[in-house]
Amino acid sequence: MNNEKIYKTMTSVGAVDLAVGIIVLLTGIVAGVLLIVNGARLLKGKSDLIF
């Protein structure tokens, strides 16, 4: 009985860890793409900048 409770707890914790890992991975990918796109826009408009 005690082993079954431990197994269920470990299963749910593993599922939550996997879900959080996927969310963090996707967030990192989206942030990286946004940074690259904005950097490209800055480079494209570099000639229009006057200091």
C-alpha positions as CSV (number, residue, x, y, z in Angstrom):
1,M,0.0,0.0,0.0
2,N,2.8,2.4,0.9
3,N,4.7,1.7,-2.3
4,E,1.6,2.4,-4.4
5,K,1.2,5.8,-2.8
6,I,4.9,6.6,-3.5
7,Y,4.6,5.4,-7.1
8,K,1.5,7.6,-7.7
9,T,3.3,10.6,-6.2
10,M,6.4,10.1,-8.3
11,T,4.3,9.7,-11.4
12,S,2.5,13.0,-10.9
13,V,5.6,14.8,-10.0
14,G,7.3,13.5,-13.2
15,A,4.4,14.6,-15.3
16,V,4.4,18.1,-13.9
17,D,8.2,18.3,-14.3
18,L,7.9,17.3,-18.0
19,A,5.1,19.8,-18.6
20,V,7.1,22.6,-17.0
21,G,10.2,21.6,-19.0
22,I,8.2,21.8,-22.3
23,I,6.8,25.2,-21.4
24,V,10.2,26.6,-20.5
25,L,11.7,25.2,-23.8
26,L,8.9,26.8,-25.9
27,T,9.2,30.1,-24.1
28,G,13.0,30.1,-24.8
29,I,12.4,29.4,-28.4
30,V,9.8,32.1,-28.8
31,A,12.0,34.6,-27.0
32,G,14.9,33.8,-29.3
33,V,12.9,34.1,-32.4
34,L,11.5,37.5,-31.3
35,L,15.1,38.7,-30.5
36,I,16.3,37.7,-33.9
37,V,13.4,39.3,-35.7
38,N,13.8,42.6,-33.8
39,G,17.5,42.5,-34.4
40,A,17.0,42.1,-38.1
41,R,14.5,45.0,-38.2
42,L,17.1,47.2,-36.4
43,L,19.8,46.2,-38.9
44,K,17.4,46.8,-41.8
45,G,16.7,50.4,-40.6
46,K,20.3,51.2,-39.6
47,S,20.7,53.6,-42.4
48,D,17.7,55.7,-41.2
49,L,19.2,56.3,-37.8
50,I,20.7,59.7,-37.2
51,F,22.7,60.5,-34.1
